[in-house]
Amino acid sequence: MLTAKVIRYKNNSQKRFVCCGECGLNYSHRDYNILLEYQKLIYIRYKGESKKEETLCHECFCGKVQEMCSLEDGRVKLVDGGEAYILNFNEYNG
């Protein structure tokens, strides 16, 4: 099962940015924290197929997991602070 982590920043810097490694979508930490609070955007960090840690926006992450479903069991453990959720992507693949 793939394990991924929701990225959260404690600082509200306008000068530091988080960026999706797939589509290039980027926001300052301050703006991202606002979008995260209002459940509009989530950046996720996980170790990809290359075993290198990647940062993706939620849209690119879901697309990447759906591509990998045939290789894995299609389940993802998503950790957000002290909470953990199991997402099953096989249910959406027919």
VOGU-3710 file (C-alpha; in Angstrom, 3 decimals, decimal comma):
1> mltakviryk> 0,000/0,000/0,000  1,295/3,422/-0,952  1,687/5,890/1,936  1,410/9,625/1,317  1,417/12,676/3,563  -0,537/15,946/3,350  1,888/18,865/3,420  1,204/21,488/6,088  3,332/24,561/6,775  3,521/26,289/10,143
11> nnsqkrfvcc> 4,947/29,511/8,760  2,979/31,899/6,601  5,839/33,119/4,433  5,032/34,962/1,217  8,621/34,332/0,042  8,665/30,524/0,304  6,737/28,405/-2,161  5,389/24,880/-2,582  5,212/23,535/-6,139  3,662/20,496/-7,816
21> gecglnyshr> 6,373/18,414/-9,460  4,008/17,336/-12,246  2,049/20,403/-13,416  4,104/23,192/-11,826  1,199/24,689/-9,836  2,793/26,756/-7,067  1,709/28,930/-4,165  3,416/30,734/-1,335  3,164/28,960/2,018  0,737/31,676/3,170
31> dynilleyqk> -1,600/31,296/0,196  -1,414/27,491/0,310  -2,365/27,456/4,001  -5,481/29,504/3,157  -6,446/27,177/0,278  -5,835/24,125/2,475  -7,954/25,554/5,289  -10,872/26,058/2,895  -10,366/22,591/1,344  -9,583/23,933/-2,133
41> liyirykges> -6,101/22,481/-2,600  -3,874/19,832/-1,040  -0,245/19,171/-1,781  0,823/15,604/-1,087  4,310/14,207/-0,562  5,057/10,555/-1,279  7,789/8,271/-2,540  7,090/7,544/-6,183  8,054/4,666/-8,420  11,636/5,950/-8,540
51> kkeetlchec> 11,731/5,786/-4,701  12,432/9,524/-4,760  10,146/11,727/-2,667  7,750/13,729/-4,844  5,400/16,636/-4,120  2,184/16,758/-6,150  -1,065/18,712/-6,041  -4,127/16,577/-5,291  -5,226/16,451/-8,929  -1,870/15,188/-10,235
61> fcgkvqemcs> -1,535/12,797/-7,302  -4,915/11,179/-8,044  -3,993/10,815/-11,709  -0,655/9,236/-10,813  -2,273/6,769/-8,402  -4,858/5,746/-10,989  -2,025/5,000/-13,434  -0,319/2,841/-10,801  -3,492/0,940/-9,783  -2,700/-1,897/-12,144
71> ledgrvklvd> 0,711/-2,255/-10,478  -0,459/-2,031/-6,877  -3,604/-2,802/-4,917  -5,014/0,684/-5,597  -5,141/1,671/-1,950  -3,384/4,697/-0,501  -2,819/5,527/3,146  -3,055/9,320/3,395  -1,621/10,782/6,602  -2,716/14,249/7,680
81> ggeayilnfn> -1,176/15,260/10,990  -2,314/12,669/13,529  -5,079/11,283/11,291  -4,755/8,548/8,667  -7,222/7,755/5,896  -7,357/4,816/3,489  -8,314/5,788/-0,058  -9,342/3,022/-2,459  -8,753/4,010/-6,079  -9,831/0,613/-7,437
91> eyng> -13,453/1,515/-6,776  -13,211/4,242/-9,424  -11,570/2,129/-12,119  -14,587/-0,047/-12,915
//
